[in-house]
Amino acid sequence: MRKVIAFNVLMVSAMMVGCARPGEIGWTPAYTTGERASQIARNWDMEGKMMQDDIDHALLLRPMSGLTDWHVR
């Protein structure tokens, strides 16, 4: 009987978690699964671009801009 009560308490506490519903893994209250996957992919893309920008900056691979030229007359 104790095991049944403990199991029921565990199940009820799992159902009362803030943004989780039983049977739906990865559910969030604001976004669908497709929207969330799109946000994650967009974030990974931005992180990759920022990483490449940092590497280019560290290895001095960027072309010189027109603002750094000295035009002395």
Backbone atoms as SQL, in Angstrom:
CREATE TABLE atoms (id INTEGER PRIMARY KEY, chain TEXT, resi INTEGER, resn TEXT, atom TEXT, x REAL, y REAL, z REAL);
INSERT INTO atoms VALUES
  (1, 'A', 1, 'MET', 'N', 0.810, -1.190, 0.000),
  (2, 'A', 1, 'MET', 'CA', 0.000, 0.000, 0.000),
  (3, 'A', 1, 'MET', 'C', 0.860, 1.263, 0.000),
  (4, 'A', 2, 'ARG', 'N', 1.976, 1.215, 0.713),
  (5, 'A', 2, 'ARG', 'CA', 2.872, 2.365, 0.762),
  (6, 'A', 2, 'ARG', 'C', 3.449, 2.671, -0.615),
  (7, 'A', 3, 'LYS', 'N', 3.748, 1.609, -1.369),
  (8, 'A', 3, 'LYS', 'CA', 4.310, 1.816, -2.708),
  (9, 'A', 3, 'LYS', 'C', 3.294, 2.499, -3.624),
  (10, 'A', 4, 'VAL', 'N', 2.025, 2.123, -3.497),
  (11, 'A', 4, 'VAL', 'CA', 0.973, 2.730, -4.319),
  (12, 'A', 4, 'VAL', 'C', 0.819, 4.208, -3.969),
  (13, 'A', 5, 'ILE', 'N', 0.822, 4.511, -2.682),
  (14, 'A', 5, 'ILE', 'CA', 0.686, 5.897, -2.248),
  (15, 'A', 5, 'ILE', 'C', 1.896, 6.706, -2.695),
  (16, 'A', 6, 'ALA', 'N', 3.087, 6.146, -2.533),
  (17, 'A', 6, 'ALA', 'CA', 4.298, 6.846, -2.966),
  (18, 'A', 6, 'ALA', 'C', 4.281, 7.080, -4.482),
  (19, 'A', 7, 'PHE', 'N', 3.843, 6.093, -5.240),
  (20, 'A', 7, 'PHE', 'CA', 3.758, 6.242, -6.694),
  (21, 'A', 7, 'PHE', 'C', 2.755, 7.329, -7.060),
  (22, 'A', 8, 'ASN', 'N', 1.603, 7.349, -6.396),
  (23, 'A', 8, 'ASN', 'CA', 0.594, 8.378, -6.679),
  (24, 'A', 8, 'ASN', 'C', 1.097, 9.774, -6.330),
  (25, 'A', 9, 'VAL', 'N', 1.794, 9.900, -5.213),
  (26, 'A', 9, 'VAL', 'CA', 2.364, 11.198, -4.833),
  (27, 'A', 9, 'VAL', 'C', 3.385, 11.641, -5.877),
  (28, 'A', 10, 'LEU', 'N', 4.197, 10.723, -6.334),
  (29, 'A', 10, 'LEU', 'CA', 5.195, 11.027, -7.356),
  (30, 'A', 10, 'LEU', 'C', 4.532, 11.467, -8.658),
  (31, 'A', 11, 'MET', 'N', 3.490, 10.781, -9.075),
  (32, 'A', 11, 'MET', 'CA', 2.801, 11.127, -10.317),
  (33, 'A', 11, 'MET', 'C', 2.104, 12.478, -10.212),
  (34, 'A', 12, 'VAL', 'N', 1.462, 12.746, -9.088),
  (35, 'A', 12, 'VAL', 'CA', 0.786, 14.034, -8.904),
  (36, 'A', 12, 'VAL', 'C', 1.801, 15.164, -8.879),
  (37, 'A', 13, 'SER', 'N', 2.923, 14.970, -8.220),
  (38, 'A', 13, 'SER', 'CA', 3.946, 16.020, -8.184),
  (39, 'A', 13, 'SER', 'C', 4.556, 16.235, -9.572),
  (40, 'A', 14, 'ALA', 'N', 4.684, 15.180, -10.364),
  (41, 'A', 14, 'ALA', 'CA', 5.204, 15.329, -11.721),
  (42, 'A', 14, 'ALA', 'C', 4.222, 16.092, -12.600),
  (43, 'A', 15, 'MET', 'N', 2.927, 15.923, -12.364),
  (44, 'A', 15, 'MET', 'CA', 1.915, 16.627, -13.152),
  (45, 'A', 15, 'MET', 'C', 1.801, 18.094, -12.770),
  (46, 'A', 16, 'MET', 'N', 2.236, 18.449, -11.571),
  (47, 'A', 16, 'MET', 'CA', 2.084, 19.819, -11.099),
  (48, 'A', 16, 'MET', 'C', 3.292, 20.694, -11.428),
  (49, 'A', 17, 'VAL', 'N', 4.264, 20.176, -12.125),
  (50, 'A', 17, 'VAL', 'CA', 5.448, 20.953, -12.495),
  (51, 'A', 17, 'VAL', 'C', 5.014, 22.086, -13.409),
  (52, 'A', 18, 'GLY', 'N', 5.643, 23.253, -13.268),
  (53, 'A', 18, 'GLY', 'CA', 5.234, 24.470, -13.952),
  (54, 'A', 18, 'GLY', 'C', 4.879, 24.358, -15.415),
  (55, 'A', 19, 'CYS', 'N', 5.784, 23.960, -16.259),
  (56, 'A', 19, 'CYS', 'CA', 5.486, 23.984, -17.693),
  (57, 'A', 19, 'CYS', 'C', 5.645, 22.600, -18.318),
  (58, 'A', 20, 'ALA', 'N', 5.187, 21.597, -17.649),
  (59, 'A', 20, 'ALA', 'CA', 5.246, 20.248, -18.200),
  (60, 'A', 20, 'ALA', 'C', 3.852, 19.628, -18.137),
  (61, 'A', 21, 'ARG', 'N', 3.488, 18.954, -19.201),
  (62, 'A', 21, 'ARG', 'CA', 2.225, 18.229, -19.213),
  (63, 'A', 21, 'ARG', 'C', 2.538, 16.764, -19.438),
  (64, 'A', 22, 'PRO', 'N', 1.834, 15.877, -18.794),
  (65, 'A', 22, 'PRO', 'CA', 2.114, 14.453, -18.966),
  (66, 'A', 22, 'PRO', 'C', 1.926, 14.021, -20.417),
  (67, 'A', 23, 'GLY', 'N', 2.882, 13.314, -20.944),
  (68, 'A', 23, 'GLY', 'CA', 2.776, 12.791, -22.304),
  (69, 'A', 23, 'GLY', 'C', 3.313, 13.715, -23.372),
  (70, 'A', 24, 'GLU', 'N', 3.660, 14.947, -23.029),
  (71, 'A', 24, 'GLU', 'CA', 4.187, 15.883, -24.017),
  (72, 'A', 24, 'GLU', 'C', 5.572, 16.314, -23.576),
  (73, 'A', 25, 'ILE', 'N', 6.573, 15.727, -24.176),
  (74, 'A', 25, 'ILE', 'CA', 7.952, 16.023, -23.820),
  (75, 'A', 25, 'ILE', 'C', 8.391, 17.274, -24.572),
  (76, 'A', 26, 'GLY', 'N', 9.044, 18.189, -23.895),
  (77, 'A', 26, 'GLY', 'CA', 9.548, 19.389, -24.523),
  (78, 'A', 26, 'GLY', 'C', 8.501, 20.468, -24.708),
  (79, 'A', 27, 'TRP', 'N', 7.371, 20.358, -24.040),
  (80, 'A', 27, 'TRP', 'CA', 6.312, 21.340, -24.184),
  (81, 'A', 27, 'TRP', 'C', 6.640, 22.597, -23.396),
  (82, 'A', 28, 'THR', 'N', 6.448, 23.756, -24.008),
  (83, 'A', 28, 'THR', 'CA', 6.573, 25.020, -23.301),
  (84, 'A', 28, 'THR', 'C', 5.254, 25.757, -23.433),
  (85, 'A', 29, 'PRO', 'N', 4.920, 26.629, -22.507),
  (86, 'A', 29, 'PRO', 'CA', 3.612, 27.266, -22.540),
  (87, 'A', 29, 'PRO', 'C', 3.424, 28.269, -23.671),
  (88, 'A', 30, 'ALA', 'N', 4.488, 28.816, -24.225),
  (89, 'A', 30, 'ALA', 'CA', 4.347, 29.900, -25.192),
  (90, 'A', 30, 'ALA', 'C', 4.547, 29.475, -26.639),
  (91, 'A', 31, 'TYR', 'N', 5.324, 28.449, -26.908),
  (92, 'A', 31, 'TYR', 'CA', 5.710, 28.123, -28.275),
  (93, 'A', 31, 'TYR', 'C', 5.389, 26.673, -28.612),
  (94, 'A', 32, 'THR', 'N', 5.091, 26.435, -29.884),
  (95, 'A', 32, 'THR', 'CA', 4.922, 25.066, -30.338),
  (96, 'A', 32, 'THR', 'C', 6.296, 24.447, -30.527),
  (97, 'A', 33, 'THR', 'N', 6.319, 23.150, -30.776),
  (98, 'A', 33, 'THR', 'CA', 7.600, 22.469, -30.969),
  (99, 'A', 33, 'THR', 'C', 8.338, 23.008, -32.184),
  (100, 'A', 34, 'GLY', 'N', 7.604, 23.277, -33.265),
  (101, 'A', 34, 'GLY', 'CA', 8.236, 23.819, -34.475),
  (102, 'A', 34, 'GLY', 'C', 8.807, 25.216, -34.265),
  (103, 'A', 35, 'GLU', 'N', 8.064, 26.074, -33.538),
  (104, 'A', 35, 'GLU', 'CA', 8.555, 27.417, -33.258),
  (105, 'A', 35, 'GLU', 'C', 9.807, 27.368, -32.385),
  (106, 'A', 36, 'ARG', 'N', 9.790, 26.492, -31.401),
  (107, 'A', 36, 'ARG', 'CA', 10.954, 26.366, -30.510),
  (108, 'A', 36, 'ARG', 'C', 12.167, 25.852, -31.271),
  (109, 'A', 37, 'ALA', 'N', 11.959, 24.869, -32.145),
  (110, 'A', 37, 'ALA', 'CA', 13.064, 24.354, -32.962),
  (111, 'A', 37, 'ALA', 'C', 13.613, 25.445, -33.877),
  (112, 'A', 38, 'SER', 'N', 12.736, 26.280, -34.412),
  (113, 'A', 38, 'SER', 'CA', 13.171, 27.389, -35.256),
  (114, 'A', 38, 'SER', 'C', 14.011, 28.392, -34.466),
  (115, 'A', 39, 'GLN', 'N', 13.604, 28.681, -33.235),
  (116, 'A', 39, 'GLN', 'CA', 14.380, 29.590, -32.396),
  (117, 'A', 39, 'GLN', 'C', 15.760, 29.020, -32.084),
  (118, 'A', 40, 'ILE', 'N', 15.818, 27.744, -31.792),
  (119, 'A', 40, 'ILE', 'CA', 17.094, 27.104, -31.474),
  (120, 'A', 40, 'ILE', 'C', 18.003, 27.118, -32.687),
  (121, 'A', 41, 'ALA', 'N', 17.465, 26.792, -33.866),
  (122, 'A', 41, 'ALA', 'CA', 18.276, 26.803, -35.088),
  (123, 'A', 41, 'ALA', 'C', 18.779, 28.204, -35.399),
  (124, 'A', 42, 'ARG', 'N', 17.937, 29.214, -35.207),
  (125, 'A', 42, 'ARG', 'CA', 18.344, 30.596, -35.446),
  (126, 'A', 42, 'ARG', 'C', 19.449, 31.000, -34.476),
  (127, 'A', 43, 'ASN', 'N', 19.356, 30.565, -33.225),
  (128, 'A', 43, 'ASN', 'CA', 20.381, 30.878, -32.234),
  (129, 'A', 43, 'ASN', 'C', 21.704, 30.196, -32.583),
  (130, 'A', 44, 'TRP', 'N', 21.639, 28.921, -32.987),
  (131, 'A', 44, 'TRP', 'CA', 22.863, 28.221, -33.386),
  (132, 'A', 44, 'TRP', 'C', 23.514, 28.907, -34.578),
  (133, 'A', 45, 'ASP', 'N', 22.698, 29.371, -35.532),
  (134, 'A', 45, 'ASP', 'CA', 23.230, 30.064, -36.702),
  (135, 'A', 45, 'ASP', 'C', 23.943, 31.352, -36.276),
  (136, 'A', 46, 'MET', 'N', 23.312, 32.119, -35.394),
  (137, 'A', 46, 'MET', 'CA', 23.920, 33.371, -34.935),
  (138, 'A', 46, 'MET', 'C', 25.196, 33.109, -34.155),
  (139, 'A', 47, 'GLU', 'N', 25.208, 32.086, -33.309),
  (140, 'A', 47, 'GLU', 'CA', 26.409, 31.744, -32.549),
  (141, 'A', 47, 'GLU', 'C', 27.557, 31.356, -33.490),
  (142, 'A', 48, 'GLY', 'N', 27.244, 30.606, -34.540),
  (143, 'A', 48, 'GLY', 'CA', 28.261, 30.225, -35.509),
  (144, 'A', 48, 'GLY', 'C', 28.826, 31.428, -36.245),
  (145, 'A', 49, 'LYS', 'N', 27.963, 32.365, -36.618),
  (146, 'A', 49, 'LYS', 'CA', 28.429, 33.573, -37.305),
  (147, 'A', 49, 'LYS', 'C', 29.289, 34.432, -36.388),
  (148, 'A', 50, 'MET', 'N', 28.904, 34.546, -35.123),
  (149, 'A', 50, 'MET', 'CA', 29.709, 35.328, -34.185),
  (150, 'A', 50, 'MET', 'C', 31.060, 34.665, -33.937),
  (151, 'A', 51, 'MET', 'N', 31.070, 33.328, -33.872),
  (152, 'A', 51, 'MET', 'CA', 32.326, 32.621, -33.685),
  (153, 'A', 51, 'MET', 'C', 33.256, 32.852, -34.873),
  (154, 'A', 52, 'GLN', 'N', 32.708, 32.784, -36.089),
  (155, 'A', 52, 'GLN', 'CA', 33.524, 33.014, -37.276),
  (156, 'A', 52, 'GLN', 'C', 34.042, 34.447, -37.314),
  (157, 'A', 53, 'ASP', 'N', 33.228, 35.393, -36.891),
  (158, 'A', 53, 'ASP', 'CA', 33.659, 36.789, -36.828),
  (159, 'A', 53, 'ASP', 'C', 34.801, 36.963, -35.831),
  (160, 'A', 54, 'ASP', 'N', 34.721, 36.283, -34.677),
  (161, 'A', 54, 'ASP', 'CA', 35.794, 36.361, -33.692),
  (162, 'A', 54, 'ASP', 'C', 37.084, 35.751, -34.233),
  (163, 'A', 55, 'ILE', 'N', 36.971, 34.647, -34.945),
  (164, 'A', 55, 'ILE', 'CA', 38.160, 34.011, -35.533),
  (165, 'A', 55, 'ILE', 'C', 38.786, 34.930, -36.582),
  (166, 'A', 56, 'ASP', 'N', 37.968, 35.524, -37.439),
  (167, 'A', 56, 'ASP', 'CA', 38.487, 36.453, -38.450),
  (168, 'A', 56, 'ASP', 'C', 39.183, 37.644, -37.796),
  (169, 'A', 57, 'HIS', 'N', 38.606, 38.135, -36.705),
  (170, 'A', 57, 'HIS', 'CA', 39.211, 39.264, -36.002),
  (171, 'A', 57, 'HIS', 'C', 40.552, 38.859, -35.385),
  (172, 'A', 58, 'ALA', 'N', 40.621, 37.690, -34.775),
  (173, 'A', 58, 'ALA', 'CA', 41.851, 37.239, -34.111),
  (174, 'A', 58, 'ALA', 'C', 42.972, 36.966, -35.114),
  (175, 'A', 59, 'LEU', 'N', 42.617, 36.444, -36.291),
  (176, 'A', 59, 'LEU', 'CA', 43.635, 36.106, -37.298),
  (177, 'A', 59, 'LEU', 'C', 43.877, 37.234, -38.298),
  (178, 'A', 60, 'LEU', 'N', 43.254, 38.384, -38.066),
  (179, 'A', 60, 'LEU', 'CA', 43.391, 39.562, -38.933),
  (180, 'A', 60, 'LEU', 'C', 43.030, 39.243, -40.383),
  (181, 'A', 61, 'LEU', 'N', 41.934, 38.547, -40.574),
  (182, 'A', 61, 'LEU', 'CA', 41.509, 38.170, -41.919),
  (183, 'A', 61, 'LEU', 'C', 40.525, 39.157, -42.537),
  (184, 'A', 62, 'ARG', 'N', 40.117, 40.147, -41.796),
  (185, 'A', 62, 'ARG', 'CA', 39.164, 41.111, -42.328),
  (186, 'A', 62, 'ARG', 'C', 39.869, 42.077, -43.266),
  (187, 'A', 63, 'PRO', 'N', 39.194, 42.506, -44.318),
  (188, 'A', 63, 'PRO', 'CA', 39.796, 43.521, -45.184),
  (189, 'A', 63, 'PRO', 'C', 39.816, 44.873, -44.479),
  (190, 'A', 64, 'MET', 'N', 40.753, 45.709, -44.879),
  (191, 'A', 64, 'MET', 'CA', 40.868, 47.026, -44.281),
  (192, 'A', 64, 'MET', 'C', 39.690, 47.885, -44.741),
  (193, 'A', 65, 'SER', 'N', 39.091, 48.611, -43.843),
  (194, 'A', 65, 'SER', 'CA', 37.968, 49.463, -44.216),
  (195, 'A', 65, 'SER', 'C', 38.483, 50.808, -44.709),
  (196, 'A', 66, 'GLY', 'N', 37.627, 51.545, -45.367),
  (197, 'A', 66, 'GLY', 'CA', 38.000, 52.869, -45.869),
  (198, 'A', 66, 'GLY', 'C', 38.212, 53.884, -44.770),
  (199, 'A', 67, 'LEU', 'N', 37.746, 53.606, -43.576),
  (200, 'A', 67, 'LEU', 'CA', 37.898, 54.548, -42.479),
  (201, 'A', 67, 'LEU', 'C', 39.304, 54.542, -41.891),
  (202, 'A', 68, 'THR', 'N', 40.099, 53.525, -42.186),
  (203, 'A', 68, 'THR', 'CA', 41.441, 53.455, -41.603),
  (204, 'A', 68, 'THR', 'C', 42.504, 54.011, -42.528),
  (205, 'A', 69, 'ASP', 'N', 42.162, 54.355, -43.750),
  (206, 'A', 69, 'ASP', 'CA', 43.149, 54.934, -44.665),
  (207, 'A', 69, 'ASP', 'C', 43.455, 56.364, -44.245),
  (208, 'A', 70, 'TRP', 'N', 44.742, 56.730, -44.353),
  (209, 'A', 70, 'TRP', 'CA', 45.127, 58.087, -44.054),
  (210, 'A', 70, 'TRP', 'C', 45.229, 58.867, -45.351),
  (211, 'A', 71, 'HIS', 'N', 44.474, 59.908, -45.455),
  (212, 'A', 71, 'HIS', 'CA', 44.506, 60.761, -46.647),
  (213, 'A', 71, 'HIS', 'C', 45.102, 62.107, -46.212),
  (214, 'A', 72, 'VAL', 'N', 46.406, 62.145, -46.173),
  (215, 'A', 72, 'VAL', 'CA', 47.105, 63.370, -45.743),
  (216, 'A', 72, 'VAL', 'C', 47.445, 64.170, -46.982),
  (217, 'A', 73, 'ARG', 'N', 47.131, 65.449, -46.977),
  (218, 'A', 73, 'ARG', 'CA', 47.431, 66.312, -48.133),
  (219, 'A', 73, 'ARG', 'C', 48.482, 67.316, -47.776);
